[in-house]
Amino acid sequence: MNGLIYRIELDFDAPDPRQAFDCYSDEDGRAYLEGEVYGWIVERVWIKAGQLETECVDSCWGYYGEAGREYAIECAREAIRYHGRVAA
């Protein structure tokens, strides 16, 4: 690797249930309304002049339900492996 640290941030905040959508399955709709919507960010982290600096290098949202949560984690891990190879 290149001496930089990569960090995964998972977002488990509930979406605003007032936002309407009609292109998802009933299960996705239930997950959405119950706040089971997940996403992730991969950030490159380094210190410059004594300050912590970050840069978003990849992200994705829109994973629904428990299976979506597990898949989001899997995708985030793959993204961090990819960005680790690219930056090296």
PyMOL commands that set and color helices and strands:
alter all, ss='L'
color gray80, all
select helices_A, chain A and resi 26-33+65-87
alter helices_A, ss='H'
color red, helices_A
select strands_A, chain A and resi 5-11+37-48+51-64
alter strands_A, ss='S'
color yellow, strands_A
deselect
rebuild
show_as cartoon
